Structure formats: C-alpha cells, structure tokens
Amino acid sequence: LYNGEVIAFTIGDKQDTDFILNTLNQLPALPENCVLHSDQGSVYTSYEYQKAIHIKGITMSMSRKGTPADNASIESFHSSLKSETFYLNRIDRTTTTIVERTVKE
C-alpha cells in the first residue's frame, strides 16, 4: 500500500502454494518492516508460505475470519481492474490468455 504500485503478480487457473510462492519470488529487495497482508486461505497459512515470507524478512498480516473489509485495498484494485478493462469493453466470457494479455497491457 506504500504507493499503490503493483510490484509482483502471477496469473493462473488455480491458486495453490506454488502459485503464491511464484509471486513472492518475483519481489524485488524490500525495505525493512514490510508487511504482506492476506486472507486466511490455506495457501497463506501453509508452512511453505510462512517460511518464504520469513526468509524475505516480511511481516505477515492476515484478515480476521469473515471480515473482507480488512483486505479492502486489494478488493478495490480488483474491482477497478475489472471495471476499467473487462466490463468497459463488454468482455463477459474470457480465457486465461485474454486475461493475461489484458492485465499486462
């Protein structure tokens, strides 16, 4: 949330631990005291994820159960992304290839 810039992302058909670790491995060197916020999904509570963020020196933050507002910034980002690309261009059905191209553009 420092400046709203996306510094790493991965697009895929499923979200599993490898998917999340791929994104973590893209991160550039980060300043001290960085916090990475997530929900309480199984990939974020996994040993592999927790070990990876610890190695990178990142502090883990998780939403409380049933409180999506804790993650409002990323939910807002996803809403804007969809509204300004897919919905604006009336794209109702898509493929992973189209999503990847649209996001990268």
C-alpha positions as CSV (number, residue, x, y, z in Angstrom):
1,L,0.0,0.0,0.0
2,Y,3.0,2.3,0.1
3,N,2.3,3.9,-3.2
4,G,-0.3,1.7,-4.8
5,E,2.2,0.2,-7.3
6,V,1.9,-3.5,-8.2
7,I,5.4,-4.9,-7.7
8,A,4.7,-8.6,-8.4
9,F,1.8,-10.7,-9.8
10,T,1.0,-14.1,-11.2
11,I,-1.9,-15.1,-13.3
12,G,-3.1,-18.7,-13.4
13,D,-6.1,-21.0,-13.4
14,K,-5.8,-22.1,-9.8
15,Q,-4.4,-20.6,-6.6
16,D,-2.2,-23.1,-4.8
17,T,1.0,-22.8,-2.8
18,D,3.3,-22.8,-5.8
19,F,1.2,-20.0,-7.4
20,I,1.7,-17.9,-4.3
21,L,5.4,-18.7,-4.0
22,N,6.0,-17.8,-7.6
23,T,4.6,-14.3,-6.9
24,L,6.8,-14.0,-3.7
25,N,9.9,-15.0,-5.7
26,Q,9.3,-12.0,-8.1
27,L,9.5,-9.5,-5.3
28,P,12.4,-7.1,-5.5
29,A,14.6,-6.3,-2.5
30,L,12.2,-4.7,0.1
31,P,12.9,-2.1,2.8
32,E,12.8,-3.2,6.4
33,N,9.5,-3.7,8.2
34,C,7.4,-4.6,5.1
35,V,4.0,-6.1,5.8
36,L,2.3,-8.5,3.4
37,H,-1.5,-8.8,4.0
38,S,-3.6,-11.7,3.0
39,D,-6.8,-13.6,3.9
40,Q,-6.7,-16.8,5.9
41,G,-6.7,-19.1,2.9
42,S,-4.9,-22.4,3.1
43,V,-2.0,-21.2,0.9
44,Y,-1.4,-18.3,3.3
45,T,-1.5,-20.5,6.4
46,S,0.8,-23.1,4.8
47,Y,4.2,-23.8,6.2
48,E,5.9,-23.1,2.8
49,Y,4.3,-19.6,2.5
50,Q,5.1,-18.7,6.1
51,K,8.7,-19.9,5.7
52,A,9.2,-17.9,2.4
53,I,7.9,-14.6,3.9
54,H,10.1,-15.1,7.0
55,I,13.2,-15.7,4.8
56,K,12.4,-12.4,2.9
57,G,12.0,-10.5,6.2
58,I,8.4,-9.7,5.6
59,T,5.9,-9.4,8.4
60,M,2.7,-11.5,7.8
61,S,-0.7,-9.9,8.3
62,M,-4.0,-11.8,7.9
63,S,-7.6,-10.7,7.8
64,R,-9.8,-11.9,10.6
65,K,-12.4,-14.5,9.6
66,G,-15.5,-13.1,7.9
67,T,-14.0,-9.6,7.5
68,P,-13.3,-8.9,3.9
69,A,-13.0,-5.2,4.7
70,D,-9.6,-6.0,6.1
71,N,-8.5,-6.6,2.5
72,A,-10.3,-3.6,1.1
73,S,-7.4,-2.2,-0.9
74,I,-6.8,-5.3,-3.0
75,E,-10.5,-5.9,-3.4
76,S,-10.8,-2.3,-4.7
77,F,-7.9,-2.8,-7.0
78,H,-9.5,-6.0,-8.5
79,S,-12.8,-4.1,-8.9
80,S,-11.1,-1.2,-10.7
81,L,-9.2,-3.6,-12.9
82,K,-12.4,-5.5,-14.0
83,S,-14.4,-2.3,-14.4
84,E,-11.8,-0.5,-16.5
85,T,-10.9,-3.4,-18.7
86,F,-13.3,-6.3,-19.0
87,Y,-16.6,-4.6,-18.1
88,L,-15.8,-1.4,-20.0
89,N,-15.1,-3.5,-23.1
90,R,-18.1,-5.7,-22.5
91,I,-15.9,-8.9,-22.1
92,D,-18.2,-11.4,-20.3
93,R,-16.5,-14.6,-21.2
94,T,-12.8,-14.9,-21.5
95,T,-9.8,-17.2,-21.4
96,T,-6.7,-17.2,-19.3
97,T,-4.8,-16.0,-22.3
98,I,-7.1,-12.9,-22.8
99,V,-6.9,-12.1,-19.0
100,E,-3.1,-12.3,-19.1
101,R,-2.8,-10.1,-22.2
102,T,-5.3,-7.5,-20.7
103,V,-3.6,-7.3,-17.4
104,K,-0.1,-7.0,-18.9
105,E,-1.3,-4.3,-21.3
